[in-house]
């Protein structure tokens, strides 16, 4: 990606500044708890096969406490997620709400230059954790609402665009990504409602290498997956099918089968 495009992507992320991510994290966590309460902890979660709402709430609540610990305790090395409590029903939802509130308050009160461990590139550890937990919670809010049936509350297109970028450029650039091909292939991911939201993902025996381009730019792709940013965000997170697939569909299938991140 050339310097102009890199700066454009950075500027967009900067616009979705830490304070905005914090607002999103706060709202999405409250919405997740409300949806879980309405659905009941026994309800199945269609977007997470094999999970019931209690599993979703336990997982997200544990992640919130795990994230809090890095910022609150200034931890500089990774630690395990931790044991899950033996809770259910109202007690579980109270535990979740308390952990979510502590996370929001911890991030809100932390100094901008706080030093702690993080695992994706970011302007600062605080920016990383606030952004990461906003997306973590937004995706799992959609999961909780899926347990109610019907259509989940729409995601903000700006948040969705940033989340696609985080997943493609950040998560799957890591060695643990299982999206690999024997021969080099190219997957394009295109948000149809944004002129500047196109990603070229080069697949090979190595971790995927993604770069963001403008519409109409970039090399020819073997497969393109596309749709509105909010729908595409959920699709790349394997919460719903890709809205549209052109070219070789086996690459879209490969993504669905190998890209899973809880």
PLY file of the C-alpha trace (Angstrom):
ply
format ascii 1.0
element vertex 262
property float x
property float y
property float z
element edge 261
property int vertex1
property int vertex2
end_header
0.00 0.00 0.00
1.47 3.41 -0.91
1.92 6.23 1.59
-1.29 8.05 0.63
-3.42 4.94 1.10
-1.70 4.10 4.38
-2.38 7.59 5.66
-6.02 7.37 4.54
-6.52 4.14 6.47
-4.78 5.58 9.52
-6.86 8.74 9.37
-10.06 6.72 9.24
-9.02 4.71 12.28
-8.03 7.95 14.01
-11.51 9.35 13.36
-12.88 6.33 15.19
-10.83 7.49 18.15
-10.53 5.81 21.50
-13.39 7.81 22.99
-15.73 6.66 20.24
-14.69 3.04 20.62
-15.34 3.37 24.32
-18.88 4.62 23.64
-19.45 1.66 21.32
-18.07 -0.81 23.85
-20.33 0.61 26.53
-23.48 0.52 24.39
-22.81 -2.87 22.81
-22.15 -4.52 26.17
-25.40 -3.22 27.58
-27.26 -4.40 24.48
-25.62 -7.84 24.70
-26.75 -8.25 28.31
-30.28 -7.10 27.48
-30.56 -9.53 24.56
-29.17 -12.39 26.65
-31.67 -11.66 29.40
-34.58 -11.63 26.96
-33.46 -14.83 25.22
-32.65 -16.73 28.42
-29.37 -18.48 29.09
-30.67 -21.82 27.76
-31.38 -20.41 24.29
-29.27 -21.59 21.37
-27.02 -19.12 19.57
-27.45 -19.72 15.82
-24.35 -17.69 14.89
-22.16 -19.80 17.22
-23.12 -23.43 16.54
-23.01 -25.56 19.67
-23.30 -22.59 22.03
-26.13 -21.55 24.27
-26.50 -18.00 25.54
-24.79 -18.93 28.82
-21.67 -19.98 26.87
-21.67 -16.68 25.00
-22.08 -14.62 28.16
-19.41 -16.58 30.02
-16.95 -16.23 27.15
-17.48 -12.52 26.61
-17.47 -11.78 30.32
-14.20 -13.67 30.72
-12.64 -11.77 27.81
-13.73 -8.47 29.36
-12.04 -9.35 32.65
-8.95 -10.61 30.80
-8.67 -7.34 28.87
-9.24 -5.29 32.01
-6.37 -7.03 33.76
-3.77 -5.85 31.23
-4.69 -2.21 31.54
-5.49 -2.16 35.27
-2.45 -4.19 36.33
-0.07 -2.89 33.63
0.74 -6.45 32.59
3.46 -6.67 29.95
3.25 -10.39 29.14
0.27 -12.51 28.04
-1.76 -14.53 30.52
-4.44 -17.23 30.11
-8.08 -16.23 29.86
-8.83 -17.66 33.29
-11.39 -20.08 34.70
-15.08 -19.52 34.03
-17.40 -19.12 37.02
-20.12 -21.66 37.81
-22.98 -19.22 37.29
-26.20 -19.16 35.34
-29.40 -17.18 34.96
-29.64 -13.83 36.71
-26.40 -14.34 38.65
-24.51 -14.86 35.40
-25.94 -11.71 33.86
-25.06 -9.70 36.96
-21.49 -11.06 36.77
-21.31 -10.08 33.10
-22.64 -6.58 33.67
-20.20 -5.98 36.53
-17.23 -7.10 34.44
-18.32 -5.05 31.46
-18.73 -1.93 33.60
-15.30 -2.46 35.16
-13.74 -2.78 31.69
-15.37 0.43 30.45
-14.41 2.34 33.60
-10.84 1.01 33.52
-10.31 2.06 29.92
-11.97 5.43 30.52
-9.71 6.25 33.46
-6.43 4.84 32.14
-3.73 7.33 31.07
-3.26 7.56 27.31
0.36 6.44 27.66
-0.38 3.35 29.77
2.09 0.57 29.01
0.81 -3.01 28.83
0.75 -6.05 26.56
-1.25 -6.03 23.32
-1.25 -8.28 20.29
-2.05 -6.17 17.21
-0.41 -3.01 15.87
-2.01 0.15 17.30
-1.12 3.75 18.15
-0.97 2.75 21.83
-1.94 -0.15 24.10
-4.97 1.83 25.29
-6.10 2.43 21.71
-5.64 -1.26 20.98
-7.65 -2.56 23.91
-10.48 -0.10 23.47
-10.82 -0.84 19.77
-10.44 -4.60 20.22
-13.04 -4.83 22.96
-15.48 -2.65 21.02
-15.35 -5.12 18.14
-15.32 -8.16 20.41
-18.46 -6.96 22.12
-20.22 -5.78 18.96
-19.86 -9.17 17.28
-21.02 -11.01 20.38
-23.96 -8.62 20.77
-25.05 -9.77 17.32
-24.63 -13.35 18.56
-26.84 -12.66 21.56
-29.51 -11.06 19.41
-29.42 -14.01 17.03
-30.71 -16.13 19.93
-33.89 -14.03 19.84
-34.60 -14.79 16.17
-35.22 -12.12 13.60
-32.68 -9.60 12.36
-30.07 -8.18 14.77
-29.77 -4.44 15.25
-27.75 -3.05 12.29
-24.10 -2.24 12.84
-22.72 1.21 12.10
-20.99 1.11 8.66
-17.94 2.98 9.96
-17.50 0.49 12.78
-18.03 -2.39 10.36
-15.43 -1.05 7.94
-12.89 -0.66 10.72
-13.70 -4.16 11.96
-13.10 -5.70 8.56
-9.75 -3.93 8.45
-8.83 -5.15 11.92
-9.65 -8.73 11.03
-7.95 -8.85 7.62
-4.90 -6.69 8.27
-4.46 -7.58 11.94
-5.85 -10.93 13.06
-5.07 -12.92 9.94
-1.60 -11.50 9.48
-0.59 -13.51 12.53
1.08 -16.90 12.30
-1.92 -18.63 13.89
-4.19 -17.91 10.91
-5.28 -21.15 9.26
-6.34 -19.53 5.97
-3.66 -20.99 3.70
-3.47 -22.25 0.11
-0.96 -24.58 -1.54
-0.58 -22.20 -4.49
-0.75 -18.38 -4.37
-4.32 -17.09 -4.77
-5.92 -13.69 -4.38
-9.15 -12.91 -2.55
-10.76 -9.49 -2.78
-13.08 -8.22 -0.06
-15.17 -5.22 -1.14
-17.68 -3.13 0.79
-20.19 -1.97 -1.80
-21.32 1.08 0.16
-17.83 2.53 0.62
-15.49 3.72 -2.16
-12.41 3.30 0.01
-13.16 -0.08 1.57
-11.57 -2.71 -0.65
-9.02 -5.24 0.57
-6.75 -7.46 -1.49
-5.87 -10.61 0.46
-2.97 -12.64 -0.90
-3.27 -16.27 0.12
-0.42 -18.76 0.13
1.25 -21.29 2.41
2.10 -18.31 4.64
-0.31 -16.21 6.73
-2.63 -14.08 4.59
-1.21 -10.72 3.53
-3.93 -8.08 3.19
-3.71 -4.53 1.95
-6.40 -1.92 1.60
-6.96 -0.23 -1.75
-9.44 2.11 -3.37
-12.28 0.79 -5.54
-11.05 -0.28 -8.98
-7.43 -0.62 -7.88
-5.33 -3.62 -6.97
-4.45 -6.79 -8.88
-6.99 -9.08 -10.47
-8.54 -11.41 -7.91
-9.37 -15.10 -8.17
-12.46 -14.50 -6.03
-14.32 -11.47 -4.75
-16.68 -11.36 -1.79
-18.74 -8.21 -1.50
-21.70 -6.53 0.16
-22.58 -3.58 2.39
-19.94 -3.04 5.08
-22.19 -4.11 7.96
-23.13 -7.38 6.24
-19.59 -8.02 5.06
-18.27 -7.48 8.58
-20.50 -10.24 9.91
-19.64 -12.46 6.96
-15.86 -12.25 7.41
-16.47 -13.03 11.08
-18.48 -16.08 9.91
-21.74 -14.87 11.40
-23.61 -15.02 8.10
-22.97 -16.01 4.46
-21.16 -13.63 2.15
-23.73 -11.37 0.49
-22.16 -11.95 -2.95
-19.38 -14.15 -4.31
-17.87 -13.87 -7.79
-15.03 -15.86 -9.30
-13.73 -19.04 -7.71
-16.15 -19.88 -4.86
-13.70 -22.31 -3.27
-11.79 -19.35 -1.78
-14.95 -18.06 -0.11
-15.54 -21.58 1.21
-11.95 -21.77 2.43
-12.46 -18.56 4.37
-15.64 -19.86 5.96
-14.02 -23.14 6.94
-10.62 -21.93 8.15
-10.88 -18.34 9.36
-12.85 -18.91 12.55
-12.07 -16.60 15.46
-14.35 -16.83 18.50
0 1
1 2
2 3
3 4
4 5
5 6
6 7
7 8
8 9
9 10
10 11
11 12
12 13
13 14
14 15
15 16
16 17
17 18
18 19
19 20
20 21
21 22
22 23
23 24
24 25
25 26
26 27
27 28
28 29
29 30
30 31
31 32
32 33
33 34
34 35
35 36
36 37
37 38
38 39
39 40
40 41
41 42
42 43
43 44
44 45
45 46
46 47
47 48
48 49
49 50
50 51
51 52
52 53
53 54
54 55
55 56
56 57
57 58
58 59
59 60
60 61
61 62
62 63
63 64
64 65
65 66
66 67
67 68
68 69
69 70
70 71
71 72
72 73
73 74
74 75
75 76
76 77
77 78
78 79
79 80
80 81
81 82
82 83
83 84
84 85
85 86
86 87
87 88
88 89
89 90
90 91
91 92
92 93
93 94
94 95
95 96
96 97
97 98
98 99
99 100
100 101
101 102
102 103
103 104
104 105
105 106
106 107
107 108
108 109
109 110
110 111
111 112
112 113
113 114
114 115
115 116
116 117
117 118
118 119
119 120
120 121
121 122
122 123
123 124
124 125
125 126
126 127
127 128
128 129
129 130
130 131
131 132
132 133
133 134
134 135
135 136
136 137
137 138
138 139
139 140
140 141
141 142
142 143
143 144
144 145
145 146
146 147
147 148
148 149
149 150
150 151
151 152
152 153
153 154
154 155
155 156
156 157
157 158
158 159
159 160
160 161
161 162
162 163
163 164
164 165
165 166
166 167
167 168
168 169
169 170
170 171
171 172
172 173
173 174
174 175
175 176
176 177
177 178
178 179
179 180
180 181
181 182
182 183
183 184
184 185
185 186
186 187
187 188
188 189
189 190
190 191
191 192
192 193
193 194
194 195
195 196
196 197
197 198
198 199
199 200
200 201
201 202
202 203
203 204
204 205
205 206
206 207
207 208
208 209
209 210
210 211
211 212
212 213
213 214
214 215
215 216
216 217
217 218
218 219
219 220
220 221
221 222
222 223
223 224
224 225
225 226
226 227
227 228
228 229
229 230
230 231
231 232
232 233
233 234
234 235
235 236
236 237
237 238
238 239
239 240
240 241
241 242
242 243
243 244
244 245
245 246
246 247
247 248
248 249
249 250
250 251
251 252
252 253
253 254
254 255
255 256
256 257
257 258
258 259
259 260
260 261
